[in-house]
Amino acid sequence: MDDFNKEEKIKDIMHRKEDHINICLDKPVQAKKVKTLFEQVHFINNSLPEIDFDDIDTSVKFLGHKFSAPFMVGAMTGGAELAKKINENIGIAVEELGLGMALGSQRAALYDKKIEDTYSISRKVAPTAFIGANIGGAQISAGFKIEDAKKLVDMIDADALYTHLNPTQELVQPEGEPKYNGVLNGIKNLVENMEVPIIPKEVGFGISGGVAKKLENVGVKAVEVAGMGGTSYSAVEYYRAKDFKINNKEDLGLMLWDWGIPTAASLLMIKNNVNIPVVSSGGLRNGMDIAKSIAMGASLTAMAWPVLRPASESSDAVKAFLETKIYELKSVMFLLGVKNIDELKKVKYIVEPKLSQWLM
Ligand SMILES: Cc1cc2nc3c(=O)[nH]c(=O)nc-3n(C[C@H](O)[C@H](O)[C@H](O)COP(=O)(O)O)c2cc1C
């Protein structure tokens, strides 16, 4: 790439990252007519829990890493100045609480060393927390080099490398690159040559059982659902297509606003097909969604969009938000009479037909 093209590319990516943050803060970007289907899952109230709230232990191990609760902040950002503050605030909070975070796509940092600190700030403030590096499927299918993958991981001393699978977003995004030929082979190459675990994730459209199986077969260590029912990246890119006056992409954004596999359905489909750990995410909004995910077989959960607003304010705001979610999770555990996550995993739940239909 010549210097001029490189400069333009960096500017493009940085503007895009800022657009994503601002749109997610200012505009309605959540799924409209569809839900995660966690509302189709019910627990049975236990009026004789026989435990004290304060004795409840929410800690778990995920890929050998200890978390104080089965919960982390999902991949969001990096690249732009505002992103640095967001990553710093999230980093401080997850370090203090013993949780974890994933960074947004680090593609821009491969072109420009100057923006590395918008990502590495998270490791600086969170020396021991679980932190995931991130790169996109479109880059992987375009022949992403192992030496570049290593750079991204080293930049933040990452505990894992997330590969986001976002074909829907690439379609709607004005500068999108809907080129996914060879992506599975690229992921296999990463698995074979990287020391850290590779964790494929969606970006809010969900992963099917069949796709999860293919990913397990190439050796990934876990998958993250990132299902439909929460943040819609078709919505986010719709606003950008509208600004760019690209009519066909604007229409596509509207058509695909609610596209995808609802998170609860995606989680069950994946669990029915693979034995690797699954991270439940996409539209999780409270401790009840976290508890249901764990009972349905998830090893960990993640929330992205709900953390953006507090993260744009302060680390204390992020901490307060995360503490509330842990308090909600503990409350549900109290009402089920379970004192730790192993017991929560065994709790029975009821599934309504609308959710079971996805499993036919
Ligand atoms: C502002 C913002 C930026 C995001 N950027 C990325 C990204 O760079 N890489 C990625 O894997 N996912 C990205 N995501 C997707 C989230 O990780 C998550 O999968 C999705 O938002 C669904 O979860 P939610 O409903 O809790 O927001 C982003 C989400 C938001 C809100």
The ligand as an SDF file (V2000), in Angstrom:
LIG
                    3D

 31 33  0  0  0  0  0  0  0  0999 V2000
  -19.8630    0.6930   19.7790 C   0  0  0  0  0  0  0  0  0  0  0  0
  -19.6960   -0.7690   19.4250 C   0  0  0  0  0  0  0  0  0  0  0  0
  -18.5840   -1.1650   18.7010 C   0  0  0  0  0  0  0  0  0  0  0  0
  -18.3890   -2.5190   18.3930 C   0  0  0  0  0  0  0  0  0  0  0  0
  -17.2390   -2.8970   17.7200 N   0  0  0  0  0  0  0  0  0  0  0  0
  -16.9350   -4.2160   17.6120 C   0  0  0  0  0  0  0  0  0  0  0  0
  -15.6660   -4.6360   17.1170 C   0  0  0  0  0  0  0  0  0  0  0  0
  -14.8110   -3.8160   16.7320 O   0  0  0  0  0  0  0  0  0  0  0  0
  -15.4080   -5.9690   17.0600 N   0  0  0  0  0  0  0  0  0  0  0  0
  -16.3250   -6.9020   17.4880 C   0  0  0  0  0  0  0  0  0  0  0  0
  -16.0200   -8.0920   17.5080 O   0  0  0  0  0  0  0  0  0  0  0  0
  -17.5530   -6.5350   17.9180 N   0  0  0  0  0  0  0  0  0  0  0  0
  -17.8790   -5.2140   17.9980 C   0  0  0  0  0  0  0  0  0  0  0  0
  -19.1040   -4.8450   18.5050 N   0  0  0  0  0  0  0  0  0  0  0  0
  -20.1400   -5.8720   18.7270 C   0  0  0  0  0  0  0  0  0  0  0  0
  -20.2340   -6.3130   20.1850 C   0  0  0  0  0  0  0  0  0  0  0  0
  -19.0490   -6.9720   20.6090 O   0  0  0  0  0  0  0  0  0  0  0  0
  -21.4440   -7.2620   20.4470 C   0  0  0  0  0  0  0  0  0  0  0  0
  -21.2130   -8.4960   19.8110 O   0  0  0  0  0  0  0  0  0  0  0  0
  -22.7660   -6.7050   19.9480 C   0  0  0  0  0  0  0  0  0  0  0  0
  -22.8500   -5.2990   20.2050 O   0  0  0  0  0  0  0  0  0  0  0  0
  -23.9570   -7.3950   20.6140 C   0  0  0  0  0  0  0  0  0  0  0  0
  -23.9280   -7.2630   22.0250 O   0  0  0  0  0  0  0  0  0  0  0  0
  -24.8060   -6.1630   22.8290 P   0  0  0  0  0  0  0  0  0  0  0  0
  -26.2410   -6.3660   22.4110 O   0  0  0  0  0  0  0  0  0  0  0  0
  -24.5460   -6.4430   24.2630 O   0  0  0  0  0  0  0  0  0  0  0  0
  -24.3090   -4.8120   22.4020 O   0  0  0  0  0  0  0  0  0  0  0  0
  -19.3480   -3.4970   18.8010 C   0  0  0  0  0  0  0  0  0  0  0  0
  -20.4830   -3.0730   19.5190 C   0  0  0  0  0  0  0  0  0  0  0  0
  -20.6670   -1.7420   19.8420 C   0  0  0  0  0  0  0  0  0  0  0  0
  -21.8940   -1.3290   20.6250 C   0  0  0  0  0  0  0  0  0  0  0  0
  1  2  1  0
  2  3  1  0
  2 30  2  0
  3  4  2  0
  4  5  1  0
  4 28  1  0
  5  6  2  0
  6  7  1  0
  6 13  1  0
  7  8  2  0
  7  9  1  0
  9 10  1  0
 10 11  2  0
 10 12  1  0
 12 13  2  0
 13 14  1  0
 14 15  1  0
 14 28  1  0
 15 16  1  0
 16 17  1  0
 16 18  1  0
 18 19  1  0
 18 20  1  0
 20 21  1  0
 20 22  1  0
 22 23  1  0
 23 24  1  0
 24 25  2  0
 24 26  1  0
 24 27  1  0
 28 29  2  0
 29 30  1  0
 30 31  1  0
M  END
$$$$
